[in-house]
Amino acid sequence: MYTGLLLVLVPLFVGYLIPVSSPTLRQWLNQGVGWLVYLILALLGLGMGAMEDLGTQLVRLSGQVILLIATLLAFNLAGLWLWARLFPLELNLPQTTAGGRRWRMLSDAALTLGAVSFGVLIGHNFGIGAEASGQWAEWTLAVLLLAIGCQLRNAGIPLRRVLLNRQGLGIALTVVFSSWLAGLLVAPFIALPWSQVLALVSGFGWYSLSAIVVGDALGPLWGGAAFLTDIGRELLALMLIPMLMRLRPAMAIGYGGATTMDFTLPVIQRSGGLEAIPLAMASGFILSLVSPVMMAVFLAWPEH
């Protein structure tokens, strides 16, 4: 269950051990990270486009899934906004004019959505297997994390800031408790006991895990609901991160949930710079540890 954490952390640590002293190599490294971001997004779309039953599941569960996604979005962003007000987070983002900021936010969001959409179209029309595209995405992500580790070292950011980060811990806990509040609010409208609804909202974006855990306990239909709820979080995060990063970095980083230490990390790095990486890794790491434990606890909770 935690193998995915090792696949993320090992390349990051290895990359951190590699010094890059040449300015030319550093420039190539930075450009390569940018290209890898869009390649990973396209591969994610490729896997989604290859899933033959995704549309059927979406139709059958559309109302309840949309309710879950919308309520989680509202409660997570509200909680993170409050956290940002109480504990302000400042990042040294590139200075641009007001018009330039708006254009950058819109263009980043459009490029992000475009890369995913391109992958969906290719996967749907050419039938590339979801398993194959997932493996390609994992290997590409490992290369990207290796490169990001190099960037962290050469930017002088201590690795302990990645895993021992108070702001990241606060962001993660805010996501946890606001997600549970959202689950309790919608529980009367979902055809499940409140404890099982809390299990549904405890995936925090880790759709590959939540679909398996919830599916094993409640059947494939609700496994599909968990999958769609968490993949909905990831897709919304990919679009919202570039727009929210300059307004409220904590909201941009936190809403990605457990995915901020893997598949939304490239977009966070592109939008928030290297200073956002320790926060995203810490928050995503904590949520990735909490998610399987809390899903198991809630699914084992007595119904009466």
Contacts in CASP RR format, 6 or more apart in sequence:
PFRMAT RR
TARGET T0000
AUTHOR 0000-0000-0000
METHOD contacts of the structure
MODEL  1
MYTGLLLVLVPLFVGYLIPVSSPTLRQWLNQGVGWLVYLILALLGLGMGA
MEDLGTQLVRLSGQVILLIATLLAFNLAGLWLWARLFPLELNLPQTTAGG
RRWRMLSDAALTLGAVSFGVLIGHNFGIGAEASGQWAEWTLAVLLLAIGC
QLRNAGIPLRRVLLNRQGLGIALTVVFSSWLAGLLVAPFIALPWSQVLAL
VSGFGWYSLSAIVVGDALGPLWGGAAFLTDIGRELLALMLIPMLMRLRPA
MAIGYGGATTMDFTLPVIQRSGGLEAIPLAMASGFILSLVSPVMMAVFLA
WPEH
1 209 0 8 1.000
1 292 0 8 1.000
2 288 0 8 1.000
2 289 0 8 1.000
2 292 0 8 1.000
5 261 0 8 1.000
5 285 0 8 1.000
5 288 0 8 1.000
5 289 0 8 1.000
7 138 0 8 1.000
7 142 0 8 1.000
8 141 0 8 1.000
8 145 0 8 1.000
8 261 0 8 1.000
8 262 0 8 1.000
11 142 0 8 1.000
11 143 0 8 1.000
11 145 0 8 1.000
11 146 0 8 1.000
11 149 0 8 1.000
12 145 0 8 1.000
12 146 0 8 1.000
12 148 0 8 1.000
12 149 0 8 1.000
12 152 0 8 1.000
12 162 0 8 1.000
12 281 0 8 1.000
13 149 0 8 1.000
13 159 0 8 1.000
14 146 0 8 1.000
15 145 0 8 1.000
15 146 0 8 1.000
15 147 0 8 1.000
15 148 0 8 1.000
15 149 0 8 1.000
15 150 0 8 1.000
15 153 0 8 1.000
16 149 0 8 1.000
16 150 0 8 1.000
16 152 0 8 1.000
16 153 0 8 1.000
16 159 0 8 1.000
17 153 0 8 1.000
18 146 0 8 1.000
18 149 0 8 1.000
18 150 0 8 1.000
18 153 0 8 1.000
19 153 0 8 1.000
19 154 0 8 1.000
20 26 0 8 1.000
20 29 0 8 1.000
20 150 0 8 1.000
20 153 0 8 1.000
20 154 0 8 1.000
26 154 0 8 1.000
29 147 0 8 1.000
29 150 0 8 1.000
29 151 0 8 1.000
30 151 0 8 1.000
32 147 0 8 1.000
33 144 0 8 1.000
33 147 0 8 1.000
33 148 0 8 1.000
33 151 0 8 1.000
33 266 0 8 1.000
33 269 0 8 1.000
33 270 0 8 1.000
34 266 0 8 1.000
34 270 0 8 1.000
36 140 0 8 1.000
36 143 0 8 1.000
36 144 0 8 1.000
36 147 0 8 1.000
36 266 0 8 1.000
37 144 0 8 1.000
37 266 0 8 1.000
37 267 0 8 1.000
37 269 0 8 1.000
37 270 0 8 1.000
38 111 0 8 1.000
38 115 0 8 1.000
39 140 0 8 1.000
40 137 0 8 1.000
40 140 0 8 1.000
40 141 0 8 1.000
40 144 0 8 1.000
40 263 0 8 1.000
40 266 0 8 1.000
41 112 0 8 1.000
41 114 0 8 1.000
41 115 0 8 1.000
41 116 0 8 1.000
41 238 0 8 1.000
41 266 0 8 1.000
41 267 0 8 1.000
42 115 0 8 1.000
42 116 0 8 1.000
42 118 0 8 1.000
42 119 0 8 1.000
42 122 0 8 1.000
43 119 0 8 1.000
43 133 0 8 1.000
43 134 0 8 1.000
43 136 0 8 1.000
43 137 0 8 1.000
43 140 0 8 1.000
44 116 0 8 1.000
44 119 0 8 1.000
44 137 0 8 1.000
44 234 0 8 1.000
44 263 0 8 1.000
45 116 0 8 1.000
45 117 0 8 1.000
45 118 0 8 1.000
45 119 0 8 1.000
45 120 0 8 1.000
45 123 0 8 1.000
45 133 0 8 1.000
46 119 0 8 1.000
46 120 0 8 1.000
46 122 0 8 1.000
46 123 0 8 1.000
46 128 0 8 1.000
46 133 0 8 1.000
46 136 0 8 1.000
46 137 0 8 1.000
47 119 0 8 1.000
47 120 0 8 1.000
47 123 0 8 1.000
47 128 0 8 1.000
47 129 0 8 1.000
47 130 0 8 1.000
47 133 0 8 1.000
47 134 0 8 1.000
47 137 0 8 1.000
48 54 0 8 1.000
48 116 0 8 1.000
48 119 0 8 1.000
48 120 0 8 1.000
48 130 0 8 1.000
48 231 0 8 1.000
49 119 0 8 1.000
49 120 0 8 1.000
49 121 0 8 1.000
49 123 0 8 1.000
49 124 0 8 1.000
49 130 0 8 1.000
50 123 0 8 1.000
50 124 0 8 1.000
50 127 0 8 1.000
50 128 0 8 1.000
50 129 0 8 1.000
50 130 0 8 1.000
50 133 0 8 1.000
51 130 0 8 1.000
54 228 0 8 1.000
57 221 0 8 1.000
57 224 0 8 1.000
57 225 0 8 1.000
57 227 0 8 1.000
57 228 0 8 1.000
58 65 0 8 1.000
58 228 0 8 1.000
60 221 0 8 1.000
61 221 0 8 1.000
61 224 0 8 1.000
61 225 0 8 1.000
61 228 0 8 1.000
64 189 0 8 1.000
64 190 0 8 1.000
64 191 0 8 1.000
64 225 0 8 1.000
65 225 0 8 1.000
65 228 0 8 1.000
65 229 0 8 1.000
67 186 0 8 1.000
67 189 0 8 1.000
67 190 0 8 1.000
68 182 0 8 1.000
68 183 0 8 1.000
68 186 0 8 1.000
68 190 0 8 1.000
68 200 0 8 1.000
68 201 0 8 1.000
68 225 0 8 1.000
68 229 0 8 1.000
69 229 0 8 1.000
69 232 0 8 1.000
69 233 0 8 1.000
69 236 0 8 1.000
71 182 0 8 1.000
71 183 0 8 1.000
71 185 0 8 1.000
71 186 0 8 1.000
72 179 0 8 1.000
72 182 0 8 1.000
72 183 0 8 1.000
72 201 0 8 1.000
72 229 0 8 1.000
72 233 0 8 1.000
73 233 0 8 1.000
73 236 0 8 1.000
73 255 0 8 1.000
74 182 0 8 1.000
75 178 0 8 1.000
75 179 0 8 1.000
75 181 0 8 1.000
75 182 0 8 1.000
75 185 0 8 1.000
76 174 0 8 1.000
76 175 0 8 1.000
76 178 0 8 1.000
76 179 0 8 1.000
76 182 0 8 1.000
76 254 0 8 1.000
76 255 0 8 1.000
77 251 0 8 1.000
77 255 0 8 1.000
78 178 0 8 1.000
79 174 0 8 1.000
79 178 0 8 1.000
80 171 0 8 1.000
80 174 0 8 1.000
80 175 0 8 1.000
80 178 0 8 1.000
80 248 0 8 1.000
80 250 0 8 1.000
80 251 0 8 1.000
80 254 0 8 1.000
80 255 0 8 1.000
81 248 0 8 1.000
81 251 0 8 1.000
82 174 0 8 1.000
83 170 0 8 1.000
83 171 0 8 1.000
83 174 0 8 1.000
83 250 0 8 1.000
84 248 0 8 1.000
84 249 0 8 1.000
84 250 0 8 1.000
84 251 0 8 1.000
87 167 0 8 1.000
87 170 0 8 1.000
87 250 0 8 1.000
89 167 0 8 1.000
89 248 0 8 1.000
89 249 0 8 1.000
89 250 0 8 1.000
89 279 0 8 1.000
90 249 0 8 1.000
91 245 0 8 1.000
91 249 0 8 1.000
91 272 0 8 1.000
91 273 0 8 1.000
91 275 0 8 1.000
91 276 0 8 1.000
92 275 0 8 1.000
93 245 0 8 1.000
93 246 0 8 1.000
93 272 0 8 1.000
93 273 0 8 1.000
96 104 0 8 1.000
101 246 0 8 1.000
104 242 0 8 1.000
105 242 0 8 1.000
105 243 0 8 1.000
105 245 0 8 1.000
105 246 0 8 1.000
106 243 0 8 1.000
108 242 0 8 1.000
108 243 0 8 1.000
108 267 0 8 1.000
108 270 0 8 1.000
108 271 0 8 1.000
109 239 0 8 1.000
109 240 0 8 1.000
109 242 0 8 1.000
109 243 0 8 1.000
112 238 0 8 1.000
112 239 0 8 1.000
112 241 0 8 1.000
112 242 0 8 1.000
112 267 0 8 1.000
113 238 0 8 1.000
113 239 0 8 1.000
116 235 0 8 1.000
116 238 0 8 1.000
122 128 0 8 1.000
123 129 0 8 1.000
123 133 0 8 1.000
137 263 0 8 1.000
141 262 0 8 1.000
141 263 0 8 1.000
144 265 0 8 1.000
144 266 0 8 1.000
145 265 0 8 1.000
148 265 0 8 1.000
148 269 0 8 1.000
148 277 0 8 1.000
151 274 0 8 1.000
152 159 0 8 1.000
152 162 0 8 1.000
152 274 0 8 1.000
152 277 0 8 1.000
155 274 0 8 1.000
157 274 0 8 1.000
157 275 0 8 1.000
157 277 0 8 1.000
157 278 0 8 1.000
161 278 0 8 1.000
162 277 0 8 1.000
162 278 0 8 1.000
162 281 0 8 1.000
162 282 0 8 1.000
163 281 0 8 1.000
163 282 0 8 1.000
163 285 0 8 1.000
164 282 0 8 1.000
165 278 0 8 1.000
165 279 0 8 1.000
165 281 0 8 1.000
165 282 0 8 1.000
167 250 0 8 1.000
167 279 0 8 1.000
167 282 0 8 1.000
168 253 0 8 1.000
168 278 0 8 1.000
168 279 0 8 1.000
168 282 0 8 1.000
168 283 0 8 1.000
168 286 0 8 1.000
169 282 0 8 1.000
169 283 0 8 1.000
169 286 0 8 1.000
170 283 0 8 1.000
171 250 0 8 1.000
171 253 0 8 1.000
171 254 0 8 1.000
171 279 0 8 1.000
171 282 0 8 1.000
171 283 0 8 1.000
172 254 0 8 1.000
172 257 0 8 1.000
172 282 0 8 1.000
172 283 0 8 1.000
172 284 0 8 1.000
172 286 0 8 1.000
172 287 0 8 1.000
172 290 0 8 1.000
173 286 0 8 1.000
174 254 0 8 1.000
175 204 0 8 1.000
175 254 0 8 1.000
175 255 0 8 1.000
175 257 0 8 1.000
175 283 0 8 1.000
175 287 0 8 1.000
176 202 0 8 1.000
176 204 0 8 1.000
176 287 0 8 1.000
176 290 0 8 1.000
176 294 0 8 1.000
179 201 0 8 1.000
179 202 0 8 1.000
179 204 0 8 1.000
180 198 0 8 1.000
180 201 0 8 1.000
180 202 0 8 1.000
182 201 0 8 1.000
183 194 0 8 1.000
183 197 0 8 1.000
183 198 0 8 1.000
183 200 0 8 1.000
183 201 0 8 1.000
184 194 0 8 1.000
184 197 0 8 1.000
184 198 0 8 1.000
186 197 0 8 1.000
187 193 0 8 1.000
187 194 0 8 1.000
187 197 0 8 1.000
187 198 0 8 1.000
190 197 0 8 1.000
190 200 0 8 1.000
192 200 0 8 1.000
192 218 0 8 1.000
192 222 0 8 1.000
193 301 0 8 1.000
193 303 0 8 1.000
195 298 0 8 1.000
195 299 0 8 1.000
195 301 0 8 1.000
195 303 0 8 1.000
196 217 0 8 1.000
196 218 0 8 1.000
196 222 0 8 1.000
196 298 0 8 1.000
196 299 0 8 1.000
196 301 0 8 1.000
198 294 0 8 1.000
198 298 0 8 1.000
199 213 0 8 1.000
199 214 0 8 1.000
199 217 0 8 1.000
199 226 0 8 1.000
199 294 0 8 1.000
199 295 0 8 1.000
199 298 0 8 1.000
199 299 0 8 1.000
200 210 0 8 1.000
200 214 0 8 1.000
200 222 0 8 1.000
200 225 0 8 1.000
200 226 0 8 1.000
200 229 0 8 1.000
201 229 0 8 1.000
202 210 0 8 1.000
202 290 0 8 1.000
202 291 0 8 1.000
202 294 0 8 1.000
202 295 0 8 1.000
202 298 0 8 1.000
203 209 0 8 1.000
203 210 0 8 1.000
203 226 0 8 1.000
203 229 0 8 1.000
203 230 0 8 1.000
203 258 0 8 1.000
203 291 0 8 1.000
203 295 0 8 1.000
204 230 0 8 1.000
204 233 0 8 1.000
204 257 0 8 1.000
204 258 0 8 1.000
204 287 0 8 1.000
204 288 0 8 1.000
204 290 0 8 1.000
204 291 0 8 1.000
205 230 0 8 1.000
205 231 0 8 1.000
205 232 0 8 1.000
205 233 0 8 1.000
205 234 0 8 1.000
205 256 0 8 1.000
205 257 0 8 1.000
205 258 0 8 1.000
205 259 0 8 1.000
205 291 0 8 1.000
206 230 0 8 1.000
206 258 0 8 1.000
206 259 0 8 1.000
206 287 0 8 1.000
206 288 0 8 1.000
206 291 0 8 1.000
207 226 0 8 1.000
207 227 0 8 1.000
207 229 0 8 1.000
207 230 0 8 1.000
207 231 0 8 1.000
207 234 0 8 1.000
209 291 0 8 1.000
209 292 0 8 1.000
209 295 0 8 1.000
210 223 0 8 1.000
210 226 0 8 1.000
210 227 0 8 1.000
210 229 0 8 1.000
210 230 0 8 1.000
210 291 0 8 1.000
210 295 0 8 1.000
211 223 0 8 1.000
211 224 0 8 1.000
211 226 0 8 1.000
211 227 0 8 1.000
211 230 0 8 1.000
212 223 0 8 1.000
213 226 0 8 1.000
213 292 0 8 1.000
213 295 0 8 1.000
213 296 0 8 1.000
213 299 0 8 1.000
214 222 0 8 1.000
214 223 0 8 1.000
214 224 0 8 1.000
214 225 0 8 1.000
214 226 0 8 1.000
214 295 0 8 1.000
214 299 0 8 1.000
215 222 0 8 1.000
215 223 0 8 1.000
215 224 0 8 1.000
215 226 0 8 1.000
217 299 0 8 1.000
218 299 0 8 1.000
233 255 0 8 1.000
233 256 0 8 1.000
233 257 0 8 1.000
233 259 0 8 1.000
234 256 0 8 1.000
234 259 0 8 1.000
234 263 0 8 1.000
234 264 0 8 1.000
236 255 0 8 1.000
237 255 0 8 1.000
237 256 0 8 1.000
237 257 0 8 1.000
237 259 0 8 1.000
237 264 0 8 1.000
237 267 0 8 1.000
238 264 0 8 1.000
238 267 0 8 1.000
240 252 0 8 1.000
240 255 0 8 1.000
241 252 0 8 1.000
241 253 0 8 1.000
241 255 0 8 1.000
241 256 0 8 1.000
241 264 0 8 1.000
241 267 0 8 1.000
241 268 0 8 1.000
241 271 0 8 1.000
242 252 0 8 1.000
242 267 0 8 1.000
242 270 0 8 1.000
242 271 0 8 1.000
243 252 0 8 1.000
244 251 0 8 1.000
244 252 0 8 1.000
244 255 0 8 1.000
245 252 0 8 1.000
245 268 0 8 1.000
245 271 0 8 1.000
245 272 0 8 1.000
245 276 0 8 1.000
249 272 0 8 1.000
249 276 0 8 1.000
249 279 0 8 1.000
252 268 0 8 1.000
252 271 0 8 1.000
252 272 0 8 1.000
253 260 0 8 1.000
253 268 0 8 1.000
253 276 0 8 1.000
253 279 0 8 1.000
253 280 0 8 1.000
253 283 0 8 1.000
254 260 0 8 1.000
254 283 0 8 1.000
256 264 0 8 1.000
257 264 0 8 1.000
257 283 0 8 1.000
257 284 0 8 1.000
257 287 0 8 1.000
258 284 0 8 1.000
258 287 0 8 1.000
258 288 0 8 1.000
258 291 0 8 1.000
259 265 0 8 1.000
259 284 0 8 1.000
260 268 0 8 1.000
260 280 0 8 1.000
260 281 0 8 1.000
260 283 0 8 1.000
260 284 0 8 1.000
260 287 0 8 1.000
261 280 0 8 1.000
261 281 0 8 1.000
261 283 0 8 1.000
261 284 0 8 1.000
261 285 0 8 1.000
261 288 0 8 1.000
264 280 0 8 1.000
265 277 0 8 1.000
265 280 0 8 1.000
265 281 0 8 1.000
268 276 0 8 1.000
268 277 0 8 1.000
268 280 0 8 1.000
269 276 0 8 1.000
269 277 0 8 1.000
269 280 0 8 1.000
END
